[in-house]
C-alpha cells in the first residue's frame, strides 16, 4: 500500500482549511437571518426520548453496488435514519424517507443538486455528475432527473429535519425551507477552539450556534451528529467507502480536478491503493479520501458509541470500527433492542 506521510497529510488538511474556511465564514454571515433553531435545541427536544440506533446513509458507490437500501427496508428498522445530502435522492427514490439530512459543503453550484436545483439551467457547464457514480440516477437525462428530485424533496421535505451547517450557501438554505424542512443549525469546527486566533471561536461569537466536528466531510459529520446529538449507542454506516471500487479510472474519481492540479498531465499518480483484508480486495482512493478515513478511525477511538461499518466496500476499517455485513449488523442491533 502506498501511504501518505505526515507532511502530505498536513498539506491536505491545510488546503482543505484554506478552501472552506473563508467561504464558510462568509456563508455563515449570510445565513444568520435564517437561524431559528440549532442542534442544541434538537437535543432539548429529544432529551426524554430513549436513544435509538442510527443508520448513517452516505453516498459512496457501495450504497448502490450492495443495494443497501433494499436490505434496510427488509429489516423493518425502527431506529433513526440519517442521510447525507448526496444520498437523499437515492433514499427517496427507493422508498426510504430519512429522519434527518446533513449538509455542510460550501460549494456554490454542486451541492444544491442533491436537493433538486431550481436553477439548474443557469449553472456553469460541469461534468462532475456524469463522470462518477455518487448517484447513478443523475448520470443521464439530468434535466428530467433534477425535476424528479425537486418534486420528491418538496413532497417529503416536511417529514425531514435538516441538519444544516452555517457554511452552506443561502441557496441551499432557501431550497430546504421551500421544501418545508425544519432546520437545525451548527457551525463546523474549523480549527482548535482554544487557540488565540481561532476562527471557530470567532464564528461562535458571531452567531452563538454550537460547533460540531466534521472530520472534513459530510459522512463523518453525520456520524458525529448521530452519537453526540442523537445520543446513539449503535451507529451503522452504509455507503461510507472513502474510496472507489477496484479498476476505477482516475477521471471517474471525485477529486479528479484537484489531482490534475497536483499532478499535471499524470493525475493517476495521486491515486492510492488500499488493500481491505475483510473484503480481500484492493480499493482505489485519493489523498483527500485517505485523509478522511484516517481522521474517522482516530475519532472512532474516542467515541462512546459502537460503530458498525456495514458498507461492504471501501477502506474504512480499524480503530473501534466493526467491519461487518449489513444484514448481520442489523440482526445484532435489533436483537439488542428487543432484549
C-alpha positions in Angstrom: 0.0 0.0 0.0 1.3 3.5 -0.9 0.9 5.5 2.3 1.0 9.3 2.7 3.5 10.7 5.1 2.6 13.2 7.9 3.7 16.2 5.8 1.5 15.2 2.9 -1.5 14.7 5.2 -0.9 18.0 6.8 -0.7 19.7 3.4 -4.1 18.2 2.6 -5.5 19.4 5.9 -4.2 22.9 5.3 -5.5 23.0 1.8 -9.0 21.9 2.9 -9.0 24.5 5.7 -8.0 27.3 3.3 -10.5 26.3 0.7 -13.5 26.1 3.1 -12.9 28.5 6.0 -13.2 31.9 4.2 -16.1 30.8 2.1 -17.8 29.1 5.1 -17.5 32.2 7.3 -19.0 34.4 4.6 -21.9 32.0 4.2 -22.4 31.9 7.9 -22.8 35.7 7.9 -25.3 35.4 5.0 -27.2 32.6 6.8 -27.5 34.4 10.1 -31.0 35.8 9.3 -32.3 32.2 8.8 -31.1 30.7 12.1 -34.1 30.0 14.3 -33.1 26.6 15.9 -29.8 24.8 16.4 -28.7 21.3 17.2 -28.7 22.4 20.9 -32.5 22.9 20.6 -32.8 19.5 19.0 -31.1 17.8 21.9 -33.5 19.5 24.3 -36.5 18.3 22.1 -35.4 14.6 22.3 -33.8 14.6 25.8 -36.6 12.4 27.3 -36.6 10.0 24.4 -34.7 6.7 24.8 -31.7 6.6 22.4 -32.3 4.8 19.2 -29.8 3.0 16.9 -28.9 5.1 13.9 -28.1 4.2 10.3 -26.0 6.8 8.5 -26.5 6.6 4.8 -23.6 8.1 2.9 -23.3 8.3 -0.9 -20.3 6.1 -1.7 -20.6 3.6 -4.7 -21.2 0.7 -2.4 -24.6 2.1 -1.5 -25.8 1.2 -5.0 -23.5 -1.8 -5.6 -24.7 -3.6 -2.5 -28.3 -2.5 -2.6 -28.1 -1.3 1.0 -31.5 0.5 0.9 -33.3 -2.8 0.0 -31.6 -4.6 2.9 -32.6 -1.8 5.4 -36.2 -1.9 4.2 -36.5 -5.7 4.5 -35.2 -5.5 8.1 -38.0 -3.2 9.2 -35.5 -1.0 11.0 -37.1 1.1 13.7 -34.2 3.4 14.6 -33.3 6.7 13.1 -32.1 7.2 9.5 -29.5 10.0 9.0 -28.8 10.7 5.3 -26.0 12.8 3.9 -27.1 15.3 1.3 -25.7 13.2 -1.5 -27.7 10.1 -0.6 -31.1 11.9 -0.1 -32.3 11.4 -3.7 -31.4 7.7 -3.7 -33.2 7.2 -0.4 -36.4 8.9 -1.5 -36.3 7.3 -4.9 -36.1 3.8 -3.3 -38.7 4.2 -0.6 -36.9 5.5 2.5 -37.6 8.9 4.0 -34.7 9.8 6.3 -35.4 11.4 9.6 -32.5 13.8 9.1 -30.4 15.0 6.2 -27.0 16.5 6.9 -25.3 19.1 4.7 -22.0 21.0 5.2 -20.1 21.6 1.9 -19.9 25.3 1.0 -19.8 24.6 -2.8 -21.8 27.2 -4.7 -23.2 25.0 -7.5 -22.9 21.3 -6.9 -24.3 20.5 -3.5 -27.8 22.0 -4.2 -28.1 19.3 -6.9 -28.7 16.8 -4.1 -31.9 18.7 -3.2 -33.1 19.3 -6.7 -31.8 22.6 -8.2 -34.4 25.0 -9.4 -31.7 27.0 -11.3 -30.0 24.1 -13.0 -30.2 25.6 -16.5 -28.3 28.7 -15.2 -25.3 26.8 -13.8 -21.9 26.6 -15.4 -21.2 23.5 -17.5 -20.0 20.7 -15.3 -19.4 17.0 -15.9 -19.0 16.3 -12.2 -22.1 14.1 -12.0 -21.7 12.4 -15.3 -18.2 11.0 -14.7 -18.8 9.4 -11.4 -21.4 7.2 -9.6 -22.2 9.1 -6.4 -25.8 8.9 -7.6 -26.0 7.0 -10.9 -29.6 8.2 -11.4 -28.2 11.7 -12.2 -25.7 10.5 -14.8 -28.1 10.7 -17.7 -31.1 12.9 -18.6 -30.0 15.5 -16.0 -32.9 17.8 -16.5 -35.6 15.2 -16.0 -33.9 13.6 -13.0 -33.4 17.1 -11.5 -37.1 17.9 -11.8 -38.0 14.5 -10.3 -35.7 15.2 -7.4 -37.3 18.7 -6.9 -40.7 17.1 -6.7 -39.7 14.3 -4.3 -37.9 16.7 -1.9 -40.8 19.1 -2.0 -43.2 16.2 -1.2 -41.2 14.6 1.6 -39.5 17.7 2.9 -41.9 18.4 5.8 -41.1 14.9 7.2 -37.3 15.6 7.2 -35.2 17.6 9.6 -32.4 19.5 8.0 -29.1 19.4 10.0 -27.6 22.4 8.2 -24.1 23.8 8.6 -23.8 27.5 8.6 -21.1 27.0 5.8 -23.6 26.1 3.1 -24.9 28.6 0.5 -28.1 30.6 1.2 -29.5 28.9 -1.9 -29.4 25.5 -0.1 -30.9 27.1 3.0 -33.8 28.6 0.9 -34.2 25.3 -1.0 -34.7 23.4 2.2 -37.1 26.0 3.6 -39.1 26.0 0.4 -39.4 22.2 0.7 -40.8 22.5 4.2 -37.9 21.1 6.2 -37.4 22.1 9.8 -33.8 23.3 10.0 -31.4 22.8 12.9 -28.1 24.7 12.5 -24.5 24.0 13.5 -21.1 25.5 13.0 -18.2 23.4 11.6 -15.3 23.2 14.0 -12.7 24.7 11.6 -9.7 24.7 14.0 -8.7 24.5 17.6 -11.3 26.4 19.5 -8.9 27.1 22.3 -6.3 28.8 20.2 -5.9 32.5 20.4 -6.9 33.3 16.8 -9.5 30.5 16.4 -11.8 31.0 13.5 -14.3 28.6 15.2 -14.4 30.8 18.3 -14.9 33.9 16.1 -17.8 32.2 14.3 -19.4 31.1 17.5 -19.3 34.7 18.9 -20.9 35.9 15.7 -23.9 33.6 15.7 -23.9 31.6 19.1 -24.5 28.4 17.1 -22.9 25.3 18.6 -19.8 23.9 16.9 -19.5 20.3 15.8 -16.5 18.3 14.5 -16.8 17.4 10.8 -14.0 15.0 10.1 -13.6 17.0 6.9 -16.7 15.7 5.1 -20.4 15.3 5.4 -20.4 11.5 6.1 -18.2 11.9 9.1 -20.3 14.9 10.2 -23.4 12.7 10.1 -21.7 10.1 12.2 -20.7 12.7 14.8 -24.2 14.1 14.8 -25.6 10.7 15.4 -23.7 9.9 18.6 -23.3 13.4 20.0 -26.7 14.9 19.4 -29.0 11.9 18.9 -27.0 10.1 21.6 -27.0 6.9 19.6 -25.1 4.0 21.2 -25.1 2.0 18.0 -24.3 3.6 14.6 -24.4 1.6 11.4 -22.7 3.1 8.3 -23.6 2.3 4.7 -22.1 3.9 1.6 -19.1 5.1 3.6 -16.4 4.0 1.1 -13.9 6.9 1.2 -12.6 5.3 -2.0 -13.6 3.8 -5.3 -14.1 0.2 -6.5 -11.1 -1.7 -7.9 -10.4 -0.7 -11.5 -11.9 2.8 -11.2 -10.2 5.2 -13.7 -8.8 8.5 -12.3 -11.2 10.6 -14.3 -14.1 8.9 -12.5 -13.0 9.9 -9.1 -14.5 12.7 -7.1 -11.2 14.7 -6.7 -10.1 14.3 -10.3 -9.8 18.1 -10.8 -7.6 18.5 -7.8 -5.4 15.6 -8.8 -5.0 17.3 -12.2 -3.7 20.4 -10.4 -1.4 18.4 -8.1 0.0 16.1 -10.8 -0.3 17.9 -14.1 -0.5 15.5 -17.0 -0.5 12.5 -14.8 -3.3 12.8 -12.3 -3.3 9.0 -11.7 -0.1 9.4 -9.8 -2.2 10.8 -6.9 -4.2 7.6 -6.5 -3.5 5.3 -3.6 -4.2 1.6 -3.5 -5.5 0.2 -0.2 -6.0 -3.5 0.5 -9.1 -4.3 2.5 -8.4 -7.6 4.4 -12.1 -8.0 5.2 -13.0 -8.0 1.5 -9.8 -9.4 0.2 -9.9 -6.6 -2.4 -7.7 -3.6 -3.2 -9.7 -0.3 -3.5 -8.5 2.9 -5.0 -8.6 6.2 -3.1 -7.1 9.7 -3.4 -5.3 11.9 -0.8 -8.4 13.6 0.4 -10.4 10.5 1.0 -7.5 8.7 2.5 -7.1 11.6 5.0 -10.8 11.5 5.8 -10.6 7.7 6.5 -7.6 8.2 8.9 -9.4 11.0 10.7 -12.5 8.9 11.1 -10.6 6.0 12.5 -8.9 8.3 15.0 -12.3 9.8 16.0 -13.8 6.3 16.4 -11.2 5.5 19.1 -12.5 8.4 21.2 -16.2 7.9 20.6 -18.6 6.3 23.2 -20.8 4.7 20.5 -20.4 1.4 18.8 -19.7 1.9 15.1 -20.6 -0.8 12.6 -19.2 -0.2 9.1 -21.8 -2.1 7.0 -20.7 -0.5 3.7 -19.3 -3.9 2.5 -16.8 -2.0 0.4 -14.2 0.7 0.8 -11.2 1.4 3.1 -12.8 2.3 6.4 -11.6 -0.3 8.9 -9.6 -0.3 12.1 -9.8 1.6 15.3 -13.1 1.0 17.1 -14.9 0.2 13.9 -16.5 -3.2 13.4 -16.4 -4.1 9.7 -19.5 -6.3 9.3 -22.1 -7.4 6.8 -25.2 -5.1 6.9 -27.7 -8.0 7.5 -25.6 -9.3 10.4 -25.2 -5.8 12.0 -29.0 -5.2 11.7 -29.7 -8.5 13.3 -27.3 -7.8 16.2 -28.7 -4.3 16.8 -32.3 -5.4 16.5 -31.7 -8.3 18.9 -30.2 -5.9 21.4 -33.1 -3.6 21.1 -35.6 -6.4 21.8 -33.8 -7.8 24.8 
